[in-house]
Amino acid sequence: MGDQLYAEIPSLDLLDFTAGDQKKKKEFVLALGQAYENIGFVAIKNHGLSDKLTKALYDSAKKFFYLDDEIKKKYERSDLFGQRGYISKGKEKAKDRNTGDLKEFFHVGQPTENKLPDYPENIWPAEVPEFKEHTIEAFQTLEKAGMEILRAIALFLGLEEHFFDDKVKQGNSILRQIHYFPIENPDAIPADAVRAAEHGDINLITLLMGASADGLQVLRRDGQWIPITALPDQIVVNVGDMLSRLTNNKLKSTIHRVVNPPKELMKTSRFSIPFFMHPISEMDLSCLENCVNEKNPKQFDDITAGEFLNLRLREIGLKA
């Protein structure tokens, strides 16, 4: 199936995989796998997130980001390389770019009772007490949905269904609340400054809760940028670089970006909450044997997930 057939990303129903109908389960696996071989993105419904939780999470994120910068910076820990807490405006840049993105964000990792001892503690803003409760609930809900998506991916790759389970249980996953802050004078920013420059995600898969405004675009293999749109009851789930490496690029980590809105809308905020599903650091990302053949020779050096993460954190400016 050629990538050019996708004018928009495919929509799938996770219940088709989880509800016990074997025919629907096989159809879901095939449709998911074909989408990931071609465009790397799908929209998924019946993912477990309620409208109530989504709204509560976004409301608590907005409360935090609307605080004064001096207050937010109390929660910034440079020694954690952006892995927990607040990351201030312009700190992160896309790989191979010098200009920082027009965003600030907050990172939460595994809740205390679920995490491995080598992960840093989470940081919680005292000024927004409900932030913690909603964030942990969303983290666990998205992690559960992500586990099911990875089981479908395993079946598509000819692996045992639970291949990824022990690799992502207690994984180094991150829930990121993002604020693309208002630009009062768009003419004063660098000419190449954008909300999020073109990039591939580092992790296995990313699960994105509906953003508060348009702007997300994905690069098709024919060189065309197409908008990513999801219905209110859907999340967007895409392949990250770790899964691309593991599958010898059989599954595509597609370049995507968040473009600036028209100049008059640069003065407004945009919020977005992706869940970056990471494995444990020890996971071997060496290309799977059944993804290497004469037509698709091995493209990547052997590396662990932890080594790859450190490499990429340096490339995007969060680690020296």
Residue pairs with C-beta under 8 A, 6 or more apart in sequence:
1 34
1 37
1 38
2 38
3 38
3 39
3 220
3 221
3 222
4 220
4 221
4 222
5 38
6 35
6 38
6 39
6 220
6 226
7 226
8 226
8 227
8 229
9 35
9 39
9 41
9 42
9 43
9 218
9 228
9 229
9 230
9 236
10 31
10 35
10 39
10 42
10 43
11 42
11 43
11 44
11 45
11 230
11 231
11 234
12 28
12 31
12 32
12 35
12 42
12 43
12 44
12 45
13 28
13 44
13 45
13 46
14 28
14 44
14 45
14 46
14 47
14 145
14 148
14 149
15 46
16 24
16 25
16 27
16 28
17 24
17 25
17 28
17 29
17 148
17 151
17 152
18 148
28 152
29 152
29 155
29 156
30 156
32 42
32 149
32 152
32 153
32 156
33 152
33 153
33 156
33 157
33 251
35 41
35 42
36 42
36 153
36 156
36 239
36 251
36 252
37 250
37 251
37 252
38 221
38 252
39 218
39 220
39 221
39 252
39 254
40 218
40 238
40 239
40 251
40 252
40 253
40 254
41 218
41 228
41 236
41 237
41 238
41 239
41 254
41 256
42 236
42 237
42 238
43 230
43 231
43 234
43 235
43 236
43 237
44 145
44 149
44 234
44 235
44 236
44 237
45 231
45 233
45 234
47 141
47 142
47 145
47 207
47 234
47 235
48 141
48 142
48 144
48 145
49 138
49 141
49 142
49 145
49 209
49 235
51 232
51 233
53 134
53 137
53 138
53 141
54 138
54 209
54 210
56 130
56 134
57 134
57 135
57 138
57 177
57 209
57 273
58 212
58 271
58 273
60 128
60 130
60 131
60 134
60 135
61 106
61 131
61 177
61 179
61 271
61 273
62 179
62 269
62 271
63 127
63 128
63 131
64 72
64 106
64 125
64 127
64 128
64 131
64 177
65 72
65 104
65 106
65 177
65 179
65 181
65 269
65 271
67 125
67 127
67 128
69 88
69 89
71 127
72 86
72 88
72 104
72 125
73 86
73 88
75 85
75 86
75 106
75 123
75 125
76 85
76 86
76 87
76 88
77 84
77 85
77 123
80 120
81 313
81 318
81 319
82 91
82 92
82 107
82 313
82 318
82 319
83 107
83 109
83 120
83 174
83 318
84 107
84 108
84 109
84 120
84 121
84 122
84 123
85 106
85 107
85 122
85 123
86 104
86 105
86 106
86 123
86 125
87 104
87 105
87 106
87 107
87 318
88 104
89 100
89 102
89 103
89 104
89 181
90 100
90 101
90 102
91 100
91 104
91 317
91 318
92 100
92 101
92 103
92 105
92 316
92 317
92 318
93 99
93 100
93 101
93 197
93 316
93 317
94 101
94 196
94 197
94 198
94 199
94 316
95 199
95 312
95 315
95 316
96 315
97 192
97 197
99 190
99 192
99 193
99 197
100 193
100 317
101 193
101 194
101 195
101 196
101 197
102 180
102 181
102 183
102 189
102 193
102 194
102 195
102 260
103 178
103 179
103 180
103 181
103 195
103 196
104 178
104 179
104 181
105 176
105 177
105 178
105 179
106 125
106 176
106 177
107 174
107 175
107 176
108 122
108 135
108 136
108 139
108 174
108 175
108 176
108 177
109 115
109 119
109 120
109 122
109 172
109 173
109 174
109 175
110 116
110 119
110 139
110 170
110 171
110 172
110 173
111 122
111 136
111 139
111 140
112 121
112 122
114 140
114 170
115 170
116 170
116 280
118 281
119 172
124 131
124 132
125 131
135 175
135 177
138 175
138 209
138 273
138 275
139 173
139 175
139 275
142 175
142 207
142 209
142 235
142 275
142 277
143 168
143 173
143 275
143 277
145 207
145 235
146 168
146 173
146 205
146 207
146 237
146 275
146 277
147 164
147 165
147 168
149 205
149 207
149 237
150 163
150 164
150 165
150 168
150 204
150 205
150 277
151 161
151 162
151 164
151 165
153 164
153 205
153 243
153 251
154 160
154 161
154 162
154 163
154 164
155 161
157 163
157 247
157 250
157 251
157 288
157 290
157 291
158 290
159 288
164 204
164 279
167 279
167 280
167 283
168 204
168 277
168 278
168 279
168 280
169 280
170 280
171 277
171 278
171 279
171 280
172 278
172 279
172 280
172 281
172 305
172 306
172 309
173 203
173 275
173 276
173 277
173 278
174 203
174 275
174 276
174 278
175 273
175 274
175 275
175 276
176 273
176 274
176 275
176 276
177 271
177 273
178 271
178 272
178 273
178 274
179 269
179 270
179 271
180 195
180 196
180 215
180 258
180 269
180 270
180 271
180 272
181 269
182 266
182 267
182 268
182 269
183 189
183 266
183 267
184 267
186 260
186 263
186 266
186 267
194 257
194 258
194 259
194 260
195 215
195 258
195 259
195 260
195 270
196 257
196 258
197 257
198 219
198 255
198 256
198 257
199 255
199 256
199 257
199 316
200 240
200 241
200 244
200 253
200 254
200 255
200 256
201 238
201 240
201 241
201 253
201 276
202 240
202 241
202 242
202 276
202 278
202 308
202 309
202 312
203 240
203 241
203 242
203 243
203 276
203 277
203 278
204 240
204 242
204 243
204 246
204 277
204 278
204 279
205 237
205 238
205 239
205 240
205 243
205 277
206 237
206 238
206 240
206 274
206 275
206 276
206 277
207 235
207 236
207 237
207 274
207 275
207 277
208 216
208 230
208 235
208 236
208 237
208 238
208 272
208 273
208 274
208 275
209 235
209 272
209 273
209 274
209 275
210 230
210 232
210 234
210 235
211 270
211 271
211 272
211 273
212 269
212 270
212 271
212 272
213 261
213 265
213 268
213 270
214 227
214 229
214 261
215 258
215 259
215 260
215 261
215 270
216 227
216 228
216 236
216 256
216 257
216 258
216 272
217 225
217 226
217 227
217 228
217 256
217 257
217 258
217 259
218 225
218 226
218 228
218 238
218 254
218 255
218 256
219 225
219 254
219 255
219 256
219 257
220 226
225 257
228 236
228 256
230 236
238 253
238 254
238 256
239 251
239 252
239 253
239 254
240 253
240 276
240 277
241 253
241 308
241 312
242 278
242 279
242 283
242 285
242 305
242 308
243 251
243 253
244 251
244 252
244 253
245 285
245 287
245 300
245 303
245 308
246 285
246 286
246 287
246 288
246 291
247 287
247 288
247 291
248 287
248 288
248 291
248 292
248 296
248 298
248 299
248 300
249 296
249 299
249 300
250 291
250 296
258 270
258 272
260 266
261 268
261 270
278 305
278 309
279 305
280 305
281 304
281 305
281 306
281 309
282 304
282 305
282 306
283 304
283 305
284 302
284 304
285 300
285 302
285 303
285 304
285 305
285 308
286 302
286 303
287 298
287 299
287 300
292 298
303 311
310 319
313 319
314 320
